[in-house]
Amino acid sequence: MATANRAGEQGSVPTRHGRYVQKEGYWYYTTREGVDIGPFDSRTDAEVGVGEFIEFIQASEPKVSDVLKQYRAA
């Protein structure tokens, strides 16, 4: 299935991955920087959390994303 670029993306379409993962009964979402954020009691809670995270990142200075990259899952 072909996908299109999202708003603001240039060039070839990047590979898309699932954002939500369940570990040991809890839900997490994964950021573009590769950081798992959670735990949440339900996937719905994780979906709300990712929306809040995106709003936070959009309102932050670019250096916030750089700091987040330091916490990537090994």
N, C-alpha and C positions, 0 to 999 in steps of 0.2 A: 504494500500500500504506500503510495507516494504521499509525502506531506509537503506543505508549503512553508516558506520562511515565515516566522512570526514578525510582528510589527517591529521595525528597527533593525532586523537582521539583514546582513548583506552576504552575498556569495552563496556557496552550496549549502543545502539544508543539513544541519548537524544531526547526528544520531540522537534519537530521543530515548530516554530511559524512564522507567517507572520511578515516581518520586516517593512513593510510600512503601514502607517495609515493616513487617511485624517481627519482633524479636522477643522471645520469652514472654509472650502474652501482652506485650505493649506495642504501640505504634510509634513510628518515627517518620519524619520526612527528610529527604536528602537535598541539600542545597547544591547549586551549580559548582560551588567550591569543593564539594565532596564531603561535607560535614553532615552527619546524622544528628537531627535535632529531635529531642523527646526526653523522656517517654510521655506518651499520651495514652489514656485509657481506651480510646476508640479511634478508628480511622477518621470518623467525623471530626473529632477533636483535633487530630493531626491536620486535617484539611483547613480548619479554622486557623490553626497555628501557622500554616504555611502562608495563608493570606496576610496575616498580621506581619510575618517576617518580610514578605515582599514589600509591603507598605513601608516598613522600617528601612529596608535597604534603599528603596527609591528616595526616601527623604534624607538619607545619610550621605556624607561625603564619600568619594571613591576610596579613601584610605580605610574605611570600615570593612569593605570587602577584602582588602589586602590583609587586614588583621585576621579575618575569619579563615583565610587560607592557611594560617598557621595551625589550625585545629583539625585539619583533614584527617579522616580515618586512615590508619596505617595499613 
